[in-house]
Amino acid sequence: MSDKLNPIIKFKEWFDLATEKEINDPNAMCLSTVDDKNTPHSRMVLLKDYNDEGFIFYTNYESNKGNDILKNANVCLNFHWKSLLRQIRIEGKVEKVSKETSDKYFNSRHYLSRIGAWASNQSKVLKSREDLENKIEFYKNKYPEKENFPRPDYWGGFIVKYSKIEFWEDMPHRIHKREVFEFKDNDWVSYTLSP
């Protein structure tokens, strides 16, 4: 694939600029999923890595988003960098990353974030804040060593294997720039959309 038709090269240019200029969480992205009743759900998650195959984030597989993904792997991501007047919209299918990749990332996290992965039944109704704090204390006692304790099987990474990426750039008088890269017939094509 030529550099001109490689959307990851353009993504990297924009993401690097956002990392330099955006005040908070340049890696924050809106993840949209659809549940088994065809109801859409959106929430912000953090991009933790990306490569030519896709965009990686981590979560509890038994959370609402995890359940949506396991039933319908088609998702949409959206990065919006207000300070740059740019956004990137990504469509693709989700797969779990390898256990080794999830383990490596899990063990790079802060100790209390790892404890939180054990203690939280993400998206489930919480009896009380005290109940959660008791579970946190339980897992702190269970895993007092701060290095390399096990990752819960229900927690890990997803990769969004993209098939379409749109780069949107604000222009004067709402005559915005919209460039799309789409994977068609085993190759990438690019085209421009009307604003």
N, C-alpha and C positions, 0 to 999 in steps of 0.2 A: 504494500500500500504506500502510495506517495505521501510525503508529509502534508501536501495540500489537502489530501482527502482523509487525513488521520485526525478525527475530532479530539483525541486525547491531547494532541500537541496544542491545539487551541485552548482546550480546557485548562491545561497546565499554565499557559500564559495568563489566562484570566484568574485562575485560582491563586497563582503566585502574587499577582497584583492585589487581589483581595486580602491575602494573608498579610501583605505589607500595609494596606490602607484601611481595611475595615476595622472598626473599633472593637467589636465583640464577635467572637465565634465565627470567623470567616468560613469555617467548615460546617456550619449549621445548614441543614437542608430539610425541606419539607418532604416527608415521605407520605404518599397517598396510596391507600390500599382499598380493596373492596371486600366486604364480608360475604357470607353465604346467602344473605338476603339482598344482595346487590346494593347495599348501602355503602357509600364511600366514607372513608375516614382519613383525616390528615393530621399529622403531628410532626414536630421538629425532632430530628435526630442528628447525630454528629458523624460526619464522614471521617473515618479513621485511616483509610488507605484507598488508593485507586491505581489502576494499571490498564494495560491494553484490553483486558478482559472485562473490567467493570469497576464498580464503586462499592466499597466495603463499609458496613456499619455493624454494631454489636447490640444484642438485646436479649431479653428473656424470650425463648421460643414459645413459651406458654402464655405470653402477654396477648392482648388483643391484636396488636400488629403481627405478632408471630403466628397466631391462629389464622388471621386473614391471609397471610402469605402462604401458609401451608395448604390452604384451600384454593387459593387463586394467586399464582406466582406473578401475575402481571401487575406491575407497579409503576408509579411515576415519582420522580424526584424533582425538586425545584430549589435551586440556589438563587437567592435574591440579595444582591449587595447594593444597598441603598446609597452608600457613599460613592459607589462607582457608576450608578445608574445603569446597572447591567443585571441580567438574570440568565440562568441556564436551566432549561427544562429537559429532562432525560426520561425516556421510556424504555422499559426492558423487563426481563424475567429474572426472578430471584432464585438463587440456589444457596444452600448452606456452604460455608467455607469448610476446609478440612478441620478435623479435631485438633490437629497439630497447630494450625494457624490460630484457632480459637484459644488453645492453651497458652500459646506464646503471648497473645495480646492480653489475656486474662492476667497472667503473671506480671505483666508490665504495669498494671493498674495500681493505684494507691491501695494500701491494705484495707482501709474502710470501704472503698468502692467494691472490693472483692467480697468483703463481709456482707455488704448490702445486697450483692447478687444472690447470696445464700438466704438472707433474711427476708427479702421482699418477694411476695407472691404478686408480681407486677400485674396491674389492672384488676386484681380481685378486690372485693370490698374489704376494707380494713375495720376490724372490730373497734380498735382505738389506737391512738398514737403510742400509748403505753405498751400495747401488745407488740407493736413493731419494735420499740426500743428494747423490750425483753428478748425478742428474737435476736436482735443485734448482739446483745450481751451474751446470749447462749452461744452464738457462733464465734464470738470473740474468745470465749472460754474453750470452745471446741478446737479452734485454730489459733492458738496463741502465737505460734511462730509466724512471723510476717512474710516469710519467703516461701514461695512455691507450694502452697496448699492446693488441693484439687479444685478444679472448675466444676460447677454443677452441670450435669448433663443437659439440663434445660436452658442453658445460657451459652450463647456463642455468636458467631458471625454469620452474616448474610452478604452475598455479593450480588449486586444488580448488574446483570449482563445486558448491557445496553444495546438497543437496536435503532434508536433514534435520539438525536441530541439537537436541541434548538438553542442557538446563541442569540439573545435579544439585547439590543443596546438602545438606550434612550437617545433620541435626536430631537432637535428643535421642532416645534409645531406638530408634535406627535407623528412625524414622518420617521418612525423608528426603523432600525436595521434588524432584520430577522434572517439569520442564516441557519439552514437545517442540514444535518448530516444524517443519512438514513441508509441502513444496510438492506440492500435489495439484490436478489439474484446472485448471492455470494460475493457481493462487492459493495463498497461504500459509494454513494452518490451524494452530491451536495446541490442545494438549490436555495433560492431566496424567496421569502414570502412577502406579500404586501403587508404593510404595517396595520 
